């Protein structure tokens, strides 16, 4: 389940308040446990948590590739007041040794990717430039933007989640993942692409959110050559996209968008 019914009082101008119900997106603590050691706790929508763990592990540099992940198990904890989950991953001994040396404990909040980072050196990582990939025509971006909302069922129900979509060269939206956190939605998408061994040079990523530096950095780790966001990019996101050789598109709306790098 990704949403829940909740009682509300509905008010509008010149109309008496009335009792009703609404659907709200679930936001649950999710612990990522590596070889029995808890490393990260984030607030996320409890769907596709295996993809979330896979994508997070690669984009955060915990493992260099999914070949170093030997198993992923998801365990729900539903007895308490707050529903929570733990995702237990078995990774290679070499990766676990590197992770232990980082001495990093994350306590993630919705939309926050820095909680618990011990030093500024962990903020910006060394990421190789992305390969050129296919050239995405403006018309393809427009097609994807026009069709994204039709493939956001949780957003249509609750109005409270972000989406990350993988789109083909022609702009066809091939898969979409939703979450209360934009970083989580992207990690779910990237985890799915890794699991399905999708050629990252054949399309582009479309985000319903703004373009933060971390969205750009996570996409670059995966080799994404074109990143499109519905809202604005930050200055640091523009700088990083230029450094990585990534095409960064912002303010993507039907019939228009702005290219920043």
C-alpha positions as CSV (number, residue, x, y, z in Angstrom):
1,X,0.0,0.0,0.0
2,X,1.3,3.4,-0.9
3,X,-1.5,5.7,0.3
4,X,-4.1,5.9,3.0
5,X,-7.6,7.3,3.5
6,X,-7.7,10.2,6.0
7,X,-10.6,12.2,7.3
8,X,-10.6,16.0,6.5
9,X,-12.6,19.1,6.7
10,X,-13.0,20.6,3.3
11,X,-13.4,24.4,3.1
12,X,-13.9,26.7,0.1
13,X,-14.9,30.4,-0.2
14,X,-18.6,31.0,0.3
15,X,-19.4,27.4,0.9
16,X,-20.0,25.8,4.4
17,X,-17.2,23.5,5.6
18,X,-17.9,19.8,5.2
19,X,-16.5,16.5,6.4
20,X,-14.9,14.3,3.7
21,X,-12.0,11.9,3.2
22,X,-8.9,12.3,1.2
23,X,-6.0,10.0,0.1
24,X,-2.6,10.8,1.5
25,X,0.8,9.3,0.4
26,X,2.5,7.0,2.9
27,X,5.8,8.2,4.3
28,X,7.7,5.6,6.3
29,X,11.1,5.1,7.8
30,X,13.2,2.7,5.7
31,X,16.5,1.4,7.0
32,X,19.2,0.2,4.6
33,X,21.2,-2.6,6.3
34,X,24.4,-3.8,4.8
35,X,25.8,-7.1,5.9
36,X,23.9,-6.7,9.2
37,X,25.0,-3.1,9.8
38,X,22.4,-0.3,9.6
39,X,23.9,2.4,7.4
40,X,21.0,4.7,6.3
41,X,17.5,5.5,7.5
42,X,15.3,7.6,5.1
43,X,11.7,8.5,4.8
44,X,10.2,6.9,1.7
45,X,7.0,5.7,0.1
46,X,7.0,1.9,0.8
47,X,7.0,0.6,-2.8
48,X,9.8,-0.8,-5.0
49,X,12.2,-0.8,-2.0
50,X,14.5,-3.3,-3.6
51,X,15.0,-0.9,-6.5
52,X,15.5,2.0,-4.0
53,X,18.2,0.0,-2.2
54,X,19.9,-1.0,-5.5
55,X,19.9,2.5,-6.9
56,X,21.0,4.1,-3.7
57,X,23.8,1.7,-3.2
58,X,25.3,2.5,-6.7
59,X,24.6,6.2,-6.8
60,X,26.0,6.8,-3.3
61,X,29.1,4.8,-4.2
62,X,28.6,2.1,-1.7
63,X,29.1,-0.5,-4.5
64,X,30.7,0.2,-7.9
65,X,28.1,-1.9,-9.6
66,X,25.2,-4.3,-8.9
67,X,27.6,-7.2,-9.3
68,X,28.7,-6.5,-5.8
69,X,25.2,-6.9,-4.4
70,X,24.5,-10.6,-3.7
71,X,21.1,-10.3,-2.2
72,X,18.3,-7.9,-1.2
73,X,15.5,-8.7,1.3
74,X,12.7,-6.4,2.4
75,X,11.2,-6.8,5.8
76,X,8.1,-4.8,6.9
77,X,7.6,-3.8,10.6
78,X,3.9,-3.1,10.9
79,X,3.2,-3.6,14.6
80,X,4.0,-0.1,15.9
81,X,2.2,3.3,15.5
82,X,4.4,4.1,12.5
83,X,4.8,1.6,9.7
84,X,8.5,1.0,9.0
85,X,10.7,-1.2,6.8
86,X,14.2,-2.6,6.8
87,X,16.0,-3.6,3.6
88,X,18.9,-6.0,4.2
89,X,21.6,-6.2,1.5
90,X,24.4,-8.6,1.3
91,X,27.4,-6.9,-0.5
92,X,31.0,-8.0,-1.2
93,X,33.5,-7.9,1.7
94,X,35.6,-5.3,-0.2
95,X,32.7,-2.9,-0.4
96,X,31.7,-3.5,3.2
97,X,35.2,-2.7,4.3
98,X,35.2,0.5,2.4
99,X,31.7,1.4,3.8
100,X,33.0,0.8,7.3
101,X,35.9,3.1,6.8
102,X,33.6,5.9,5.8
103,X,32.1,6.0,9.3
104,X,29.0,7.6,7.8
105,X,25.5,7.4,9.4
106,X,22.7,9.0,7.4
107,X,19.4,10.1,8.9
108,X,17.5,11.1,5.8
109,X,14.5,13.4,5.7
110,X,12.2,13.8,2.7
111,X,14.0,15.7,0.0
112,X,17.3,15.9,2.1
113,X,20.4,14.0,1.0
114,X,23.0,15.5,3.3
115,X,21.8,14.6,6.9
116,X,24.6,12.8,8.6
117,X,27.4,13.6,6.2
118,X,30.6,14.0,8.2
119,X,32.5,16.4,6.1
120,X,32.1,18.7,3.0
121,X,34.3,16.3,1.0
122,X,31.4,13.8,1.0
123,X,29.1,16.3,-0.6
124,X,30.6,16.5,-4.1
125,X,32.1,13.3,-5.4
126,X,34.5,12.5,-8.2
127,X,32.3,11.5,-11.1
128,X,33.5,10.7,-14.6
129,X,32.0,12.6,-17.5
130,X,29.0,11.0,-19.1
131,X,29.2,9.6,-22.6
132,X,27.4,11.5,-25.3
133,X,24.5,9.1,-25.7
134,X,21.7,9.7,-28.2
135,X,20.8,13.3,-29.1
136,X,17.3,14.0,-27.7
137,X,15.2,16.3,-29.9
138,X,13.1,19.1,-28.3
139,X,10.0,17.4,-29.7
140,X,10.9,14.2,-27.8
141,X,11.2,16.1,-24.6
142,X,7.8,17.8,-25.2
143,X,6.2,14.4,-25.9
144,X,7.5,13.0,-22.6
145,X,6.4,16.0,-20.6
146,X,2.9,15.9,-22.0
147,X,2.5,12.2,-21.2
148,X,4.1,12.0,-17.8
149,X,1.1,12.9,-15.7
150,X,-0.9,10.0,-17.2
151,X,1.6,7.6,-15.7
152,X,1.6,9.0,-12.1
153,X,-1.2,7.1,-10.4
154,X,-0.1,7.9,-6.8
155,X,0.3,11.6,-7.7
156,X,-3.2,11.6,-9.3
157,X,-4.6,10.1,-6.1
158,X,-2.7,12.1,-3.4
159,X,-1.1,15.1,-5.1
160,X,1.9,14.6,-2.8
161,X,4.7,12.6,-4.5
162,X,7.5,13.1,-7.0
163,X,8.1,11.0,-10.1
164,X,11.2,9.8,-12.0
165,X,10.7,8.5,-15.5
166,X,12.8,6.7,-18.1
167,X,12.0,7.9,-21.6
168,X,13.0,6.6,-24.9
169,X,14.7,8.6,-27.7
170,X,11.4,9.5,-29.2
171,X,10.0,10.7,-25.9
172,X,7.9,7.6,-25.0
173,X,7.6,7.2,-21.2
174,X,8.7,3.6,-20.6
175,X,8.6,3.4,-16.8
176,X,7.8,5.7,-13.9
177,X,8.6,5.4,-10.1
178,X,6.9,7.6,-7.5
179,X,8.0,8.6,-4.0
180,X,7.5,11.3,-1.4
181,X,11.2,12.1,-1.9
182,X,12.5,13.1,-5.3
183,X,15.9,11.4,-4.6
184,X,14.1,8.2,-3.6
185,X,12.1,8.3,-6.8
186,X,15.2,8.6,-8.9
187,X,17.0,5.9,-7.0
188,X,14.0,3.6,-7.6
189,X,14.1,4.3,-11.3
190,X,17.9,3.9,-11.5
191,X,17.7,0.7,-9.5
192,X,15.1,-0.7,-11.9
193,X,17.3,0.2,-14.9
194,X,20.2,-1.6,-13.3
195,X,18.1,-4.7,-12.6
196,X,16.8,-4.8,-16.2
197,X,20.2,-4.0,-17.7
198,X,18.8,-1.1,-19.7
199,X,21.3,0.7,-22.0
200,X,21.5,4.1,-20.4
201,X,22.6,5.6,-23.7
202,X,19.3,5.0,-25.4
203,X,17.1,7.6,-23.6
204,X,16.8,10.2,-20.9
205,X,15.5,10.8,-17.4
206,X,12.5,13.0,-16.7
207,X,11.9,14.3,-13.1
208,X,8.7,15.9,-11.9
209,X,10.8,17.9,-9.4
210,X,13.4,20.7,-9.5
211,X,16.9,19.9,-10.5
212,X,19.1,19.8,-7.4
213,X,22.8,19.1,-7.4
214,X,22.2,15.6,-6.0
215,X,19.7,14.7,-8.7
216,X,22.4,15.7,-11.3
217,X,25.1,13.8,-9.4
218,X,23.1,10.6,-9.0
219,X,22.2,10.6,-12.7
220,X,25.8,11.3,-13.7
221,X,27.0,8.3,-11.7
222,X,24.8,6.1,-13.8
223,X,26.0,7.8,-17.0
224,X,22.7,9.6,-17.9
225,X,23.5,12.0,-20.6
226,X,20.2,14.0,-20.6
227,X,18.3,15.0,-17.5
228,X,15.0,16.9,-17.8
229,X,13.2,18.5,-14.8
230,X,9.8,20.1,-14.6
231,X,11.0,22.8,-12.3
232,X,14.1,24.9,-11.9
233,X,17.7,23.7,-11.5
234,X,20.0,25.2,-8.9
235,X,23.2,27.0,-9.8
236,X,25.3,24.1,-8.4
237,X,23.3,21.6,-10.5
238,X,24.0,23.7,-13.6
239,X,27.7,23.8,-12.7
240,X,27.9,20.0,-12.2
241,X,25.9,19.2,-15.3
242,X,28.4,21.3,-17.3
243,X,31.4,19.6,-15.7
244,X,29.9,16.1,-16.3
245,X,29.0,16.9,-20.0
246,X,25.4,16.3,-19.2
247,X,22.5,18.0,-21.0
248,X,20.3,19.6,-18.3
249,X,16.8,20.8,-19.2
250,X,14.7,22.8,-16.7
251,X,11.2,24.3,-16.6
252,X,10.0,21.6,-19.0
253,X,6.4,22.4,-19.8
254,X,4.2,21.4,-22.8
255,X,5.5,23.4,-25.7
256,X,8.6,24.9,-24.0
257,X,11.7,24.3,-21.9
258,X,15.0,25.8,-21.0
259,X,18.4,24.2,-21.6
260,X,21.1,25.0,-18.9
261,X,24.0,22.9,-20.1
